Amino acid sequence: MPSRIDLRPDLTRHLHQRFQAFREGFRHNLALVGPPGSGKTYKLQQLLQEQPAGCLVIYCPLYRESCRSFLQRFAATILQAGSTQPLPKTTAAVQPLEELIARRLYGEAFNRTLDAIPLLIEECQRPCILILDEFLFLEELGLGHAFHELGKRVMTWPTTLFVLASSSPFRARAILRERLQLLFGQFELIALEPPDPQHAAAWVQQELGILKGAKAVSPFLIRWLGAHPWYLSVFLKRLKELLVLRQSREVTAAFFVQTAWDVLGSPEGLLHQWCASRTEPLAYTRPGTRAIEVLIEIASGARTMTEIGKRIGRSGLPGTLQLLLEQDLVQRKGMCWVIPDPVLRCWLAAVLPAQRSGSLAGEGALRARFEEYLSSTWSQWIQTTQLSFPEQVTRLLTSFRDDTVSLDSKTGRLQRFSTVAVQRPAEAKGSAVYLIAEGEGRRWCCTVQEGLVDEPMIARFEAFCRTQSPRPSRKIVISRRGVDGNARLLAKAKNMWVWAADDLEVLLDLYR
């Protein structure tokens, strides 16, 4: 049986490098953040199976549970990490735990449990990797000053590597910035974006095996679900179940649509219920159902606060958007608001409005609307794939409407363009193409490259921009495969705006 494809080989390699550096005496604490289902826990457990040599590993996932349950599990995990030898000091340190819990002194019990870790390190004569998965639940458990106490130990325990993970990126960044980024305790923040589409395509192909038609639907599936590992797993599992039930070996359009309805459109679908669980708590917040209305309008194409206000009114809109931002349901890109989760965006646009309308037409009408949305998405994707990469970028440029966006740590206005000219310079290697966009007396110059952009390409593009009259107000580097480190530094020095694959995805979603 072939080995399972690693969807994030670069991340795996980076974590191995950090663990190796820690074993050699160089500590750099890590914080993994990403939306639910992005693969944080899977990646951490994968590393645990390999068990870094020469290190103790304490892996403690957190849940919505009682303080008693968490503290007992945490203490047991610490003892299990060194269970291959006697641990008299560590055992003695956690013995008062039950008494403290019985007296409801949970904060003191947490501190005592933490302080058992240095004793474990001393008795085992090995450094320790402490992994707290979903560490923000420490706050919800009601532990007094949990992050303050954790921060003190981050700063003063040089033989412990702290690895934190969270599915609430906005809140996690705030806690790391305000409570844990202390002297000698800096955290490297690793944001788990969707995997590279090529790795995701190979993984999907491996999952579907030799089924007929698999290669045809895989690219659209990845574009639609955004290459999120959990979403893909749920979809593929249901698809294979349907194929077995119908005794078929061919992935047809009918099977695809039925699977999409079963997992997302139908109220019994796993992804449907997942989306509902993310939005239903909003009804109990101060903005109430208005927060859900704002989400629906963003999913339906309202990009700016002005556009949203025109549809549902501006009353309380800034506060509602801030709430959605803190709940990691939306992201702000300059003046534009986007829903980064493709499945949630689809559900909000195609499923929830019909459910909320109180239509008496029943499931048939709901399904018809869902299939119409899916068909429209498929048609748009087909039209896009029939264009070359430079043609796709050209069409994107002509869609701009003077919106202000934030990409590549820069904020700029995407002005309207009247014309976009294409040049294929002889000295440019490979598939590199230059685009010259004109509008409102301003000119943009873009280099569009399918492959990885290197330093010579940046130098050639800079030379091309110098020949333009008038000089371009913006110089844009656009690549599907990214820009190497040195080329990115050179591009920054030349005041170029770099749009990588994830930036293009944001723009394509904004102007779809």
TITIDO-528258 format. One record per residue (C-alpha): residue number from 1; x, y, z; residue in three letters. Coordinates in steps of 0.2 Angstrom, whole numbers, plus 5000, padded with zeros to 4 digits. Layout:
# residues N
NUM	X	Y	Z	ala
...
END
This chain:
# residues 512
1	5000	5000	5000	met
2	5007	5017	4995	pro
3	5012	5029	5009	ser
4	5000	5043	5013	arg
5	5004	5059	5005	ile
6	5009	5073	5016	asp
7	4998	5088	5012	leu
8	5011	5100	5021	arg
9	5028	5094	5018	pro
10	5036	5111	5021	asp
11	5027	5112	5038	leu
12	5033	5095	5043	thr
13	5051	5099	5038	arg
14	5050	5115	5047	his
15	5044	5107	5063	leu
16	5057	5094	5062	his
17	5070	5108	5061	gln
18	5064	5117	5076	arg
19	5064	5100	5086	phe
20	5081	5096	5080	gln
21	5087	5114	5085	ala
22	5079	5112	5102	phe
23	5089	5096	5105	arg
24	5104	5105	5101	glu
25	5101	5119	5114	gly
26	5092	5132	5103	phe
27	5074	5135	5109	arg
28	5061	5144	5098	his
29	5043	5141	5105	asn
30	5029	5138	5092	leu
31	5011	5143	5090	ala
32	5001	5134	5077	leu
33	4985	5143	5072	val
34	4972	5139	5059	gly
35	4953	5137	5057	pro
36	4945	5121	5064	pro
37	4948	5106	5052	gly
38	4964	5113	5045	ser
39	4975	5099	5052	gly
40	4984	5106	5067	lys
41	4980	5091	5078	thr
42	4983	5079	5064	tyr
43	5000	5086	5061	lys
44	5005	5087	5080	leu
45	4999	5069	5082	gln
46	5009	5064	5067	gln
47	5025	5071	5075	leu
48	5021	5062	5091	leu
49	5021	5045	5082	gln
50	5039	5049	5077	glu
51	5043	5053	5095	gln
52	5058	5066	5094	pro
53	5073	5057	5100	ala
54	5081	5062	5117	gly
55	5065	5072	5122	cys
56	5051	5070	5134	leu
57	5034	5074	5125	val
58	5019	5080	5135	ile
59	5004	5081	5123	tyr
60	4988	5088	5131	cys
61	4973	5092	5121	pro
62	4960	5104	5129	leu
63	4942	5102	5127	tyr
64	4926	5111	5134	arg
65	4926	5101	5151	glu
66	4927	5104	5169	ser
67	4943	5110	5178	cys
68	4943	5094	5188	arg
69	4943	5083	5172	ser
70	4957	5094	5163	phe
71	4968	5095	5178	leu
72	4967	5076	5181	gln
73	4971	5072	5163	arg
74	4985	5085	5163	phe
75	4994	5077	5178	ala
76	4991	5059	5171	ala
77	4999	5065	5154	thr
78	5015	5072	5164	ile
79	5017	5056	5173	leu
80	5015	5045	5157	gln
81	5028	5055	5148	ala
82	5041	5048	5160	gly
83	5033	5031	5164	ser
84	5048	5021	5159	thr
85	5057	5024	5175	gln
86	5053	5028	5194	pro
87	5047	5046	5196	leu
88	5047	5049	5215	pro
89	5049	5068	5215	lys
90	5036	5071	5201	thr
91	5024	5059	5209	thr
92	5025	5068	5225	ala
93	5022	5085	5217	ala
94	5005	5080	5210	val
95	4999	5070	5225	gln
96	4991	5086	5233	pro
97	4981	5089	5217	leu
98	4965	5080	5222	glu
99	4964	5090	5239	glu
100	4966	5106	5229	leu
101	4953	5101	5217	ile
102	4941	5096	5231	ala
103	4943	5113	5239	arg
104	4940	5121	5221	arg
105	4958	5129	5221	leu
106	4959	5126	5203	tyr
107	4972	5140	5199	gly
108	4984	5133	5213	glu
109	4981	5116	5206	ala
110	4986	5121	5189	phe
111	5002	5130	5195	asn
112	5007	5114	5205	arg
113	5004	5103	5190	thr
114	5014	5114	5179	leu
115	5028	5115	5192	asp
116	5029	5096	5191	ala
117	5037	5097	5174	ile
118	5054	5103	5179	pro
119	5055	5089	5192	leu
120	5051	5077	5178	leu
121	5065	5084	5167	ile
122	5077	5083	5182	glu
123	5072	5065	5185	glu
124	5073	5059	5167	cys
125	5088	5070	5162	gln
126	5080	5075	5146	arg
127	5072	5091	5139	pro
128	5054	5092	5137	cys
129	5042	5097	5123	ile
130	5025	5103	5130	leu
131	5011	5103	5118	ile
132	4994	5111	5123	leu
133	4982	5108	5109	asp
134	4968	5122	5109	glu
135	4976	5131	5123	phe
136	4963	5145	5123	leu
137	4952	5133	5133	phe
138	4963	5137	5148	leu
139	4953	5153	5149	glu
140	4936	5145	5147	glu
141	4940	5132	5160	leu
142	4940	5147	5173	gly
143	4958	5144	5179	leu
144	4964	5160	5187	gly
145	4977	5169	5178	his
146	4981	5154	5168	ala
147	4990	5163	5154	phe
148	5000	5174	5166	his
149	5006	5159	5175	glu
150	5010	5150	5159	leu
151	5019	5165	5152	gly
152	5031	5166	5168	lys
153	5036	5148	5164	arg
154	5038	5151	5146	val
155	5051	5164	5151	met
156	5060	5154	5164	thr
157	5061	5136	5158	trp
158	5075	5135	5145	pro
159	5074	5116	5144	thr
160	5055	5116	5139	thr
161	5049	5119	5122	leu
162	5032	5126	5122	phe
163	5021	5121	5107	val
164	5003	5129	5107	leu
165	4989	5126	5095	ala
166	4972	5135	5093	ser
167	4957	5135	5081	ser
168	4954	5153	5085	ser
169	4967	5163	5076	pro
170	4961	5181	5081	phe
171	4960	5177	5099	arg
172	4976	5167	5099	ala
173	4986	5181	5091	arg
174	4979	5193	5104	ala
175	4984	5181	5119	ile
176	5002	5178	5112	leu
177	5004	5197	5109	arg
178	4998	5202	5126	glu
179	5002	5188	5138	arg
180	5015	5176	5131	leu
181	5027	5186	5120	gln
182	5039	5189	5135	leu
183	5058	5191	5136	leu
184	5066	5175	5132	phe
185	5050	5167	5127	gly
186	5046	5173	5109	gln
187	5034	5162	5099	phe
188	5035	5159	5081	glu
189	5017	5160	5074	leu
190	5013	5147	5061	ile
191	4997	5150	5052	ala
192	4990	5135	5043	leu
193	4984	5140	5027	glu
194	4975	5128	5015	pro
195	4988	5115	5007	pro
196	4996	5118	4991	asp
197	4983	5113	4977	pro
198	4995	5101	4969	gln
199	4998	5092	4985	his
200	4979	5091	4988	ala
201	4976	5085	4970	ala
202	4988	5071	4973	ala
203	4980	5066	4989	trp
204	4963	5066	4982	val
205	4969	5055	4968	gln
206	4976	5043	4980	gln
207	4960	5043	4990	glu
208	4950	5039	4974	leu
209	4962	5027	4967	gly
210	4958	5021	4949	ile
211	4940	5026	4949	leu
212	4935	5032	4932	lys
213	4932	5051	4931	gly
214	4942	5055	4947	ala
215	4954	5066	4938	lys
216	4941	5076	4930	ala
217	4932	5081	4946	val
218	4947	5083	4957	ser
219	4953	5100	4952	pro
220	4935	5108	4954	phe
221	4933	5099	4971	leu
222	4949	5107	4977	ile
223	4944	5124	4970	arg
224	4927	5123	4978	trp
225	4932	5116	4995	leu
226	4948	5126	4996	gly
227	4959	5111	4998	ala
228	4955	5110	5017	his
229	4959	5093	5023	pro
230	4944	5089	5034	trp
231	4932	5095	5021	tyr
232	4940	5085	5007	leu
233	4940	5070	5019	ser
234	4921	5071	5023	val
235	4916	5074	5004	phe
236	4927	5059	4998	leu
237	4921	5047	5012	lys
238	4903	5051	5007	arg
239	4907	5049	4988	leu
240	4915	5032	4990	lys
241	4900	5027	5001	glu
242	4888	5031	4987	leu
243	4899	5022	4974	leu
244	4898	5007	4984	val
245	4880	5008	4987	leu
246	4877	5010	4968	arg
247	4890	4997	4964	gln
248	4898	5009	4952	ser
249	4917	5013	4948	arg
250	4914	5029	4939	glu
251	4913	5047	4947	val
252	4899	5055	4937	thr
253	4892	5073	4938	ala
254	4876	5065	4946	ala
255	4887	5056	4960	phe
256	4896	5073	4963	phe
257	4880	5083	4965	val
258	4872	5070	4976	gln
259	4887	5070	4987	thr
260	4888	5088	4989	ala
261	4869	5089	4994	trp
262	4872	5075	5006	asp
263	4886	5083	5015	val
264	4882	5101	5014	leu
265	4865	5105	5007	gly
266	4854	5093	5017	ser
267	4850	5097	5035	pro
268	4857	5080	5040	glu
269	4874	5083	5031	gly
270	4889	5084	5042	leu
271	4896	5100	5034	leu
272	4879	5108	5035	his
273	4878	5105	5053	gln
274	4896	5111	5055	trp
275	4891	5127	5047	cys
276	4876	5129	5057	ala
277	4886	5126	5073	ser
278	4897	5140	5068	arg
279	4883	5153	5065	thr
280	4870	5148	5078	glu
281	4879	5156	5093	pro
282	4878	5173	5084	leu
283	4860	5173	5088	ala
284	4864	5175	5107	tyr
285	4876	5189	5105	thr
286	4872	5208	5106	arg
287	4869	5210	5087	pro
288	4858	5195	5087	gly
289	4852	5188	5070	thr
290	4859	5204	5062	arg
291	4876	5196	5062	ala
292	4870	5182	5052	ile
293	4862	5194	5040	glu
294	4879	5202	5038	val
295	4887	5186	5034	leu
296	4874	5181	5021	ile
297	4877	5198	5012	glu
298	4896	5196	5012	ile
299	4894	5178	5005	ala
300	4882	5185	4992	ser
301	4895	5198	4985	gly
302	4894	5213	4996	ala
303	4913	5217	4999	arg
304	4913	5234	5008	thr
305	4904	5241	5023	met
306	4895	5253	5011	thr
307	4888	5239	5000	glu
308	4883	5229	5015	ile
309	4875	5245	5023	gly
310	4865	5248	5007	lys
311	4857	5231	5008	arg
312	4853	5229	5027	ile
313	4856	5247	5034	gly
314	4871	5254	5043	arg
315	4865	5253	5061	ser
316	4877	5244	5072	gly
317	4887	5238	5057	leu
318	4904	5242	5063	pro
319	4902	5233	5079	gly
320	4894	5218	5070	thr
321	4909	5216	5058	leu
322	4921	5218	5073	gln
323	4912	5203	5082	leu
324	4913	5193	5066	leu
325	4931	5197	5065	leu
326	4934	5191	5083	glu
327	4924	5175	5079	gln
328	4936	5171	5064	asp
329	4921	5171	5053	leu
330	4927	5185	5042	val
331	4943	5193	5037	gln
332	4947	5211	5033	arg
333	4957	5215	5018	lys
334	4959	5234	5017	gly
335	4941	5240	5015	met
336	4935	5223	5009	cys
337	4927	5210	5020	trp
338	4929	5192	5015	val
339	4923	5175	5022	ile
340	4939	5164	5021	pro
341	4930	5148	5023	asp
342	4924	5142	5006	pro
343	4912	5129	5013	val
344	4904	5141	5025	leu
345	4903	5154	5011	arg
346	4894	5142	5000	cys
347	4882	5137	5014	trp
348	4878	5155	5018	leu
349	4875	5160	5000	ala
350	4866	5144	4994	ala
351	4858	5135	5008	val
352	4854	5147	5023	leu
353	4844	5160	5015	pro
354	4832	5148	5008	ala
355	4830	5140	5025	gln
356	4827	5156	5033	arg
357	4814	5162	5020	ser
358	4802	5150	5028	gly
359	4798	5143	5010	ser
360	4784	5130	5010	leu
361	4791	5122	4994	ala
362	4801	5109	5005	gly
363	4817	5100	5002	glu
364	4814	5100	4983	gly
365	4815	5119	4982	ala
366	4830	5119	4993	leu
367	4839	5106	4983	arg
368	4835	5115	4967	ala
369	4843	5131	4973	arg
370	4858	5122	4980	phe
371	4861	5113	4963	glu
372	4859	5129	4954	glu
373	4872	5138	4964	tyr
374	4884	5123	4962	leu
375	4881	5123	4943	ser
376	4885	5141	4942	ser
377	4901	5139	4952	thr
378	4905	5124	4940	trp
379	4902	5135	4925	ser
380	4913	5149	4931	gln
381	4927	5137	4935	trp
382	4926	5129	4918	ile
383	4927	5147	4910	gln
384	4942	5151	4920	thr
385	4951	5135	4917	thr
386	4949	5137	4898	gln
387	4959	5153	4900	leu
388	4978	5154	4901	ser
389	4985	5160	4917	phe
390	4989	5178	4910	pro
391	4971	5178	4903	glu
392	4964	5174	4920	gln
393	4974	5189	4927	val
394	4969	5200	4913	thr
395	4951	5197	4917	arg
396	4954	5199	4935	leu
397	4962	5216	4932	leu
398	4947	5222	4922	thr
399	4935	5218	4936	ser
400	4943	5230	4949	phe
401	4931	5243	4955	arg
402	4942	5255	4965	asp
403	4942	5244	4981	asp
404	4955	5246	4994	thr
405	4963	5229	4999	val
406	4977	5222	5010	ser
407	4988	5209	5002	leu
408	5007	5204	5005	asp
409	5007	5216	5020	ser
410	5003	5231	5009	lys
411	4987	5241	5007	thr
412	4982	5248	4990	gly
413	4968	5253	4979	arg
414	4963	5242	4965	leu
415	4958	5255	4953	gln
416	4947	5253	4938	arg
417	4956	5249	4921	phe
418	4950	5253	4904	ser
419	4963	5243	4895	thr
420	4975	5229	4898	val
421	4989	5226	4886	ala
422	4999	5210	4885	val
423	5018	5209	4880	gln
424	5028	5194	4879	arg
425	5046	5200	4880	pro
426	5059	5190	4870	ala
427	5071	5190	4885	glu
428	5059	5183	4897	ala
429	5061	5164	4900	lys
430	5047	5151	4902	gly
431	5029	5157	4903	ser
432	5033	5175	4909	ala
433	5021	5188	4902	val
434	5020	5207	4906	tyr
435	5003	5216	4907	leu
436	5001	5235	4906	ile
437	4985	5241	4913	ala
438	4979	5258	4910	glu
439	4966	5268	4919	gly
440	4962	5286	4926	glu
441	4979	5292	4920	gly
442	4988	5279	4930	arg
443	4998	5264	4923	arg
444	5001	5247	4932	trp
445	5014	5235	4926	cys
446	5013	5217	4930	cys
447	5024	5202	4928	thr
448	5014	5186	4927	val
449	5023	5169	4930	gln
450	5016	5151	4931	glu
451	5032	5145	4940	gly
452	5043	5150	4954	leu
453	5049	5168	4952	val
454	5068	5171	4955	asp
455	5080	5186	4956	glu
456	5084	5187	4937	pro
457	5065	5188	4933	met
458	5063	5202	4946	ile
459	5078	5211	4938	ala
460	5071	5209	4920	arg
461	5054	5216	4926	phe
462	5062	5231	4934	glu
463	5072	5235	4918	ala
464	5055	5233	4908	phe
465	5046	5245	4920	cys
466	5060	5258	4918	arg
467	5057	5258	4899	thr
468	5038	5263	4902	gln
469	5032	5281	4899	ser
470	5023	5286	4910	pro
471	5032	5276	4923	arg
472	5020	5264	4932	pro
473	5012	5269	4948	ser
474	5012	5251	4953	arg
475	5023	5236	4949	lys
476	5015	5219	4953	ile
477	5023	5202	4953	val
478	5010	5188	4951	ile
479	5015	5170	4952	ser
480	5006	5153	4955	arg
481	5020	5145	4962	arg
482	5027	5159	4973	gly
483	5043	5169	4974	val
484	5059	5163	4982	asp
485	5066	5172	4997	gly
486	5080	5182	4988	asn
487	5068	5187	4974	ala
488	5055	5193	4987	arg
489	5068	5204	4996	leu
490	5073	5211	4979	leu
491	5055	5214	4974	ala
492	5052	5223	4991	lys
493	5068	5234	4988	ala
494	5061	5239	4971	lys
495	5044	5243	4979	asn
496	5035	5229	4970	met
497	5019	5222	4976	trp
498	5020	5203	4977	val
499	5004	5193	4974	trp
500	5006	5174	4978	ala
501	4994	5160	4975	ala
502	4984	5164	4992	asp
503	4983	5182	4987	asp
504	4976	5178	4970	leu
505	4963	5166	4979	glu
506	4957	5181	4989	val
507	4955	5192	4974	leu
508	4946	5179	4964	leu
509	4934	5176	4978	asp
510	4931	5195	4979	leu
511	4928	5197	4960	tyr
512	4920	5180	4956	arg
END
